[in-house]
């Protein structure tokens, strides 16, 4: 297993304590409960700011999740690439979309305990539509989609539901996006709920 924060026993408790202190000092709250399932795709939205990444990591540490998160490959360049991999990051080359989906689905089938996180918007900028990769990873891997959110209006980070995809993306995507209708991004004008 590659060396990550999740198998670095000395630092993990310290970072969990710092995350808890940070939430207490800034007024952010952790809400929702993790599902009983051991394997799932967790999506997090809205995603319009670099602060979302830090808040998401605090959520992961406080819930003690052993997480793999996906991000565009360009952020893995020097000097931060090693740190991002240590935090559980996995680079995605967007031109190889189908290979990433299939490889992740196979990893779910081969694992007994795997949590993969990603932002369906795929960027902090205004997106025309959500990326559908998370949906097909869940379908092909036969795992549920856990609905994670960051809400700057209520200052809450957490989970608001679990969704079992049917394979009919046109019917399922509006139901998934409905969880986010009342969530406020740091930059609301950059958040989109248009279907892929």
Phi and psi in degrees as a GROMACS rama.xvg file:
@    title "Ramachandran Plot"
@    xaxis  label "Phi"
@    yaxis  label "Psi"
@TYPE xy
-62.7644  150.867  UNK-2
-71.7917  118.461  UNK-3
-133.131  177.291  UNK-4
-61.2195  -25.9607  UNK-5
-74.8095  -17.3308  UNK-6
-121.273  33.5555  UNK-7
-117.781  84.9458  UNK-8
-64.207  -26.6175  UNK-9
-74.0164  -42.1315  UNK-10
-82.2366  -31.8221  UNK-11
-57.2096  -48.3111  UNK-12
-61.3308  -36.4143  UNK-13
-64.3998  -44.234  UNK-14
-67.7238  -36.1577  UNK-15
-61.3718  -41.9851  UNK-16
-64.6905  -41.3379  UNK-17
-64.667  -39.2081  UNK-18
-63.0932  -43.4138  UNK-19
-64.1297  -42.3163  UNK-20
-64.577  -42.1458  UNK-21
-60.9242  -42.5989  UNK-22
-63.1749  -42.3699  UNK-23
-64.1979  -41.1766  UNK-24
-74.4008  -29.0757  UNK-25
-99.5074  -6.99761  UNK-26
84.4375  9.31119  UNK-27
-79.2012  150.449  UNK-28
-123.834  148.23  UNK-29
-100.726  125.432  UNK-30
-129.826  156.596  UNK-31
87.8433  163.591  UNK-32
-119.489  146.38  UNK-33
-68.1354  148.324  UNK-34
-71.518  163.23  UNK-35
-72.6713  -23.61  UNK-36
-60.3407  146.496  UNK-37
-93.9049  -13.4737  UNK-38
-131.326  128.327  UNK-39
-168.666  161.927  UNK-40
-98.1798  127.544  UNK-41
-109.136  126.034  UNK-42
-105.376  147.611  UNK-43
-130.26  127.084  UNK-44
-152.156  160.794  UNK-45
-68.3455  157.62  UNK-46
-133.114  95.5298  UNK-47
-128.547  1.92209  UNK-48
-147.758  153.463  UNK-49
-63.5383  -25.5039  UNK-50
-62.4461  -26.7033  UNK-51
-59.2353  -38.7104  UNK-52
-62.5849  -45.3821  UNK-53
-64.5846  -43.6454  UNK-54
-64.0094  -39.6658  UNK-55
-63.4736  -40.4106  UNK-56
-64.1119  -39.9126  UNK-57
-59.5208  -42.4593  UNK-58
-58.8062  -45.2977  UNK-59
-62.8418  -46.0559  UNK-60
-65.4239  -43.3715  UNK-61
-67.6286  -28.8139  UNK-62
-91.4213  -2.48681  UNK-63
58.0812  41.1914  UNK-64
-86.6724  133.132  UNK-65
-88.944  100.036  UNK-66
-113.075  142.642  UNK-67
-112.404  125.054  UNK-68
-117.925  148.478  UNK-69
-106.091  139.003  UNK-70
-149.688  158.501  UNK-71
-61.6173  143.092  UNK-72
-62.5466  -23.1126  UNK-73
-65.6852  -25.3919  UNK-74
-80.6875  -3.31984  UNK-75
-92.2467  6.20379  UNK-76
-72.776  163.679  UNK-77
-59.4446  139.102  UNK-78
-101.573  2.41609  UNK-79
-101.08  -5.43062  UNK-80
-56.9874  -45.2737  UNK-81
-62.5396  -40.995  UNK-82
-64.0954  -43.8479  UNK-83
-66.0484  -39.2693  UNK-84
-64.3135  -39.5231  UNK-85
-63.1158  -30.63  UNK-86
-80.5384  -2.47435  UNK-87
108.208  9.36038  UNK-88
-73.2741  144.182  UNK-89
-127.9  119.895  UNK-90
-70.9484  142.25  UNK-91
-118.565  127.506  UNK-92
-96.7779  112.844  UNK-93
-61.1838  -25.7981  UNK-94
-70.2468  -15.2735  UNK-95
-110.426  40.569  UNK-96
-50.6207  -51.6377  UNK-97
-65.3336  -35.3618  UNK-98
-65.5833  -38.9693  UNK-99
-64.2747  -45.1498  UNK-100
-60.8576  -49.7836  UNK-101
-64.9951  -41.3026  UNK-102
-65.3402  -40.0171  UNK-103
-68.3152  -41.9499  UNK-104
-59.771  -41.4697  UNK-105
-65.3721  -38.5665  UNK-106
-61.8273  -38.5  UNK-107
-63.4424  -43.1082  UNK-108
-66.766  -30.9432  UNK-109
-87.5371  -11.3385  UNK-110
-106.845  156.376  UNK-111
-102.669  -13.494  UNK-112
-152.625  101.725  UNK-113
-150.631  128.145  UNK-114
-123.905  122.465  UNK-115
-116.829  129.797  UNK-116
-116.865  147.725  UNK-117
-162.383  161.458  UNK-118
-95.896  122.176  UNK-119
-66.4158  -18.8296  UNK-120
-73.6851  -30.1885  UNK-121
76.7519  -0.516879  UNK-122
-164.374  156.813  UNK-123
-81.4036  -17.3845  UNK-124
-79.7147  171.315  UNK-125
-63.5333  121.019  UNK-126
-99.7973  145.052  UNK-127
-69.2469  -34.061  UNK-128
-159.776  166.129  UNK-129
-73.871  147.927  UNK-130
-73.4827  146.348  UNK-131
-100.372  0.0526124  UNK-132
-55.9168  -42.6144  UNK-133
-58.9391  -37.7523  UNK-134
-65.7798  -45.8239  UNK-135
-73.757  -29.6395  UNK-136
-59.8957  -45.7002  UNK-137
-65.7319  -44.3211  UNK-138
-61.9479  -52.6357  UNK-139
-70.8602  -29.8724  UNK-140
-85.0807  -7.43469  UNK-141
58.9507  48.3385  UNK-142
-129.767  158.909  UNK-143
-79.7515  168.462  UNK-144
-107.368  122.415  UNK-145
-97.1213  132.055  UNK-146
-92.7009  105.399  UNK-147
-104.172  151.977  UNK-148
-147.189  158.82  UNK-149
-129.28  118.368  UNK-150
-118.965  109.816  UNK-151
-77.2421  -17.8616  UNK-152
-72.8579  -46.6538  UNK-153
-92.278  -8.15286  UNK-154
56.286  50.8397  UNK-155
-124.8  142.791  UNK-156
-126.266  131.377  UNK-157
174.199  -153.377  UNK-158
-121.857  139.668  UNK-159
-128.508  14.1989  UNK-160
162.021  171.757  UNK-161
-134.875  138.968  UNK-162
-130.59  133.804  UNK-163
-104.235  107.072  UNK-164
-65.8698  145.848  UNK-165
-98.7408  -14.8453  UNK-166
99.3824  -10.2444  UNK-167
-99.8995  88.638  UNK-168
-64.9649  -33.0249  UNK-169
-65.0668  -31.8593  UNK-170
-85.4176  -35.1096  UNK-171
-80.7387  -37.3161  UNK-172
-60.3138  -42.9355  UNK-173
-61.9115  -32.3244  UNK-174
-68.8752  -39.2465  UNK-175
-67.0791  -45.2297  UNK-176
-66.3202  -23.873  UNK-177
-61.9042  -26.8016  UNK-178
-62.1903  -22.2321  UNK-179
-102.416  3.96802  UNK-180
-60.5331  -30.9082  UNK-181
-105.426  15.2994  UNK-182
-97.4829  141.922  UNK-183
-113.536  124.366  UNK-184
-78.2499  163.613  UNK-185
-60.8407  -39.8266  UNK-186
-121.008  87.356  UNK-187
-54.9227  -33.2017  UNK-188
-65.9325  -16.7015  UNK-189
-95.1275  -5.517  UNK-190
-91.2217  131.418  UNK-191
-123.737  147.985  UNK-192
-122.923  18.4881  UNK-193
-70.9608  141.663  UNK-194
-73.3913  144.19  UNK-195
